[in-house]
Amino acid sequence: MLRLSGAHLSALEAEAKRAAPHEACALLVGVRTDDAVTVSDIHISPNVTAGNPARMFEVDPGLHLRLQRQARDGGLAVVGVWHSHPGGAARPSAEDRARSEMAGWCWLITGMSGNVMETQAFLAKEDDAHQLEPVPLVLV
C-alpha cells in the first residue's frame, strides 16, 4: 500500500495540469515498512528528458542525488517516483516498465483525460523491477 496525504496528491495533480501537454514528474520521500510505503514529502522535478516530453519523463539526476543524501541523513529514503500521463491512463506505459530499474520503488501515476484526473499507485517487484504491480493508494 502507498500512503500519501491529500495535500500532496493535490499538489501533484496541480503540477500535472500546469505541465500539460508535457509529462510532469517528482520524487517521493518517506519510509518503507513490510506492508506499506508512507510518503512524507514530494519533490517536483523539471522533466529533463532528451526524448519527447509529451510521452516521456526523466527526473533531474542532481535532485535525485541531493534527496538521497538529505533523506539518508534524516532517516528517510527516496521511495518512489510520480509522473503524469497527459491525455493517458493512470497505468504504467511500456516505456515506464522498460525504464523501471529500482526494485521496491513505488510508481505513482496521474492520468488525465480532459478535466478528469485519476491517480494510481504501483510497486516495482523485488524480483523484476520492470513488473509494476498495482497497490492500494490510501490518502492520509
N, C-alpha and C positions, 0 to 999 in steps of 0.2 A: 504494500500500500504506500502511496505517496501522500504525505500531509503537507498542506500549503494553506497559508492564510488567504482569506477573501481579499484583503488589501493587495497582496502580492499578485493574485490572479487578475484583479482589476488593472494593476499597473502593467502586467504583461499584455493583456488584451488591448489596452490603450496604445502600447508600443506597436502591436501588430497593426492597428488601424493607422497609426502615424507612418509606419514604414511602407505600407501597401502602395504600389503593387509589388514591392520587394519583400523578401522574407526578412523578418526580424529575428534576433537571437539574443540569448542571455545565458549566463551560467547560474547554477543553483548551488547554494552553500548550505550545509546543515549537518545532520548526524544520521547515521545508518545504524539500525538495530537489526536483530534477526527477522523481525516481522514488518518493519516499516522504514521508510526514509522520511525524515521530517526536515523540511526546508525552513531555515531561519532567516535567510536573506537571498535576494536575487540581485544580479549584476547585469544590467543591459550592456550589450556589446555592439559596436558597429559591425555590420556584416561586411567582412573583408574578403569575401570570396573573389577569386580570379575568374570564376565562371559566371553564369547568368544569375544575378541576384534575385530575379523573379522566381527562380526554380531551385536555387541552392543557397546555402549559408555557410559561413565559416566564422567562428568566434575569434576575436583578436587574440593571438597567442600570447602577447605581452600581458593582457588582462588575466588570462588563464594562469600564467606563472605567478603573477603578483597575488592572485587569490589563493593559490595553493600554499604559498608561504604564509600569508595572513591567516588563513583558516587553520593551518597546522599549529601556528603559534597560539591560536585561540581555542584549540581543542576541537575544531570543526574540520570539515573536508569539503572539497568540491564534489558534490554528489550527483550532478547531472547537468543537463542542458535543456533549454527551451528554445523552440523556434516556431515560426508561423508558416502556414500554408495559405497564402492569399489566393482565393479562388479554388481552394482544395479542401480535402477532408482532413480531419484530425486523426490521421493514422500515418504510420511510417511509410515513406515512399521507398522505392527500390534504391534510390540514391542514399537515403537515410540509413537503410540497412547496410549498404555497402561501406559506408563511412563510419559506422558504429564500431569502435575498437576498444572501448572501456567496459569490460565485463562488470556487471553490477551497477552500472550507471543508470540513472533514470532519464528518460526522454519524455519531456512534456511538450505536446504539440497542440497548437491552436489552429483549427481550421476555420476558414472564412468563406462564407457563401452569401454574397450580398451583404445585408446587415446582420446576418445570423453568424454567431461565433460559437464554437464548441471546442473545449479543451479536454484532451485525454492524456493519460499517463501510461508509460511503457517502461519495462525494465529489460536491460540488456542481459541475456542469460550468462551465467557464470561459465558454462562450458562452450558457449559460442556467442560472442558479443554481437554478431550480426543478426541474431534472432532477438527481436524486440517483442516481448510478451506484454499484453495489456495487464495493468494492475489498477485497483481502485484508486481514484483521486478523492481524497477526503479534505474538505475545507474546514479549517480550524480557526 
